[in-house]
Amino acid sequence: MKDTDGRDKPMWRTRWSAPDPQWGDATHLPVLLVFKQVGPRPALKQMEKVAALTREHWQGRWAEGGFRIYDGKMPIVATTLELLREHGPAGPAFWRFGRQDGQNLWEAIGNPRRDAALARRAEDARRRLA
């Protein structure tokens, strides 16, 4: 849809701000899924199943430097009520689809490997100029 500046933007970006894409990463609004154990199917298995079924929408590609670029992909983060009770919202209760370990919410919706790689590149560039 058209924003106040007359340019086409995804509708969610007209309501919520997001940084401009850097290094090939187009930012999309994160999706948070919270699972609760109900019945015989384990919540963690259901999370894995949803991740497998939605892979094309969230899986990034490896970039030189040891991080992923999520251009045009949607960050999908999942947790369970039990993990939220155990760790709280600031603890490692969140799993970003495609990653191995639980993270806090800010790390899960961000790209800490990219941020670290870019910081290393900037530091190397500063050293070369000094």
C-alpha positions in Angstrom: 0.0 0.0 0.0 1.1 3.6 -0.3 2.6 5.2 2.7 2.4 8.9 3.6 5.4 9.5 1.4 3.6 8.1 -1.6 5.9 5.1 -1.9 4.7 1.5 -2.0 5.4 -0.4 1.3 4.2 -3.5 2.9 1.1 -2.6 5.0 2.8 -3.5 8.3 5.6 -1.0 7.7 3.1 1.8 7.5 2.2 1.1 11.2 5.5 -0.2 12.7 9.0 1.2 11.9 11.8 -1.1 10.9 15.4 -0.3 10.0 16.2 0.0 6.3 17.5 -3.3 4.9 21.3 -3.7 5.2 23.6 -6.2 3.6 20.8 -7.9 1.7 18.4 -8.3 4.7 14.9 -7.0 4.0 13.3 -6.7 7.4 9.9 -8.3 8.0 7.7 -8.2 11.0 8.6 -11.2 13.3 6.0 -13.8 14.0 5.9 -15.3 17.5 4.2 -18.6 18.1 3.4 -19.8 21.6 2.6 -23.5 22.0 0.8 -25.1 24.9 0.9 -28.8 25.7 -2.7 -30.1 25.1 -3.4 -33.7 24.5 -0.9 -36.5 23.6 1.1 -34.5 21.0 4.2 -32.8 22.6 4.4 -29.1 22.0 8.0 -29.3 21.0 7.2 -31.8 18.3 4.4 -29.5 17.0 6.9 -26.6 16.9 9.3 -28.8 14.8 6.5 -29.7 12.5 5.4 -26.1 11.9 9.0 -25.2 11.2 9.4 -27.9 8.6 6.1 -26.9 6.9 7.1 -23.2 6.7 10.8 -23.6 5.9 10.6 -21.7 2.5 9.2 -18.6 4.4 12.0 -18.3 7.0 15.1 -20.1 5.9 18.0 -17.7 5.0 21.1 -18.4 2.9 24.7 -18.5 4.1 26.8 -15.4 3.3 30.5 -15.0 3.2 31.5 -14.3 6.8 29.6 -17.1 8.6 26.2 -15.6 8.9 22.8 -15.9 7.2 21.0 -13.4 5.0 17.3 -13.4 5.5 16.4 -11.2 2.5 12.7 -11.5 1.9 12.3 -14.0 4.7 10.1 -13.8 7.8 11.6 -14.4 11.3 9.5 -17.0 13.0 10.1 -17.5 16.7 8.4 -20.1 18.8 8.2 -21.0 22.5 6.0 -22.9 24.9 4.1 -21.6 27.9 6.3 -23.9 30.0 9.5 -22.4 28.8 8.1 -18.9 29.4 7.3 -19.8 32.9 10.7 -21.4 33.5 12.9 -18.6 31.9 10.7 -15.6 31.7 10.4 -13.4 28.6 14.1 -12.2 28.9 15.5 -15.7 29.2 16.5 -18.3 26.6 12.9 -19.4 26.1 12.6 -18.6 22.4 13.6 -20.8 19.4 14.0 -19.1 16.0 13.2 -21.6 13.3 16.5 -22.8 11.8 18.6 -22.2 14.9 19.8 -24.8 17.4 19.5 -23.3 20.9 17.1 -21.3 22.9 17.7 -17.5 22.9 16.3 -14.5 24.5 13.7 -12.7 22.3 16.0 -9.9 21.1 18.6 -12.4 19.9 16.0 -14.6 18.3 14.4 -11.9 16.2 17.8 -10.4 15.3 20.8 -11.7 13.4 23.6 -11.7 16.0 26.1 -13.6 13.8 25.7 -11.0 11.1 26.1 -8.2 13.6 29.3 -9.8 15.0 30.7 -10.4 11.5 30.0 -6.8 10.4 31.6 -5.5 13.7 34.7 -7.6 12.9 34.9 -6.2 9.4 34.6 -2.7 10.6 37.3 -3.2 13.2 39.6 -4.8 10.6 39.0 -1.8 8.3 39.8 0.6 11.1 43.1 -1.2 11.9 44.1 -1.1 8.2 43.5 2.6 8.1 45.3 3.3 11.4 
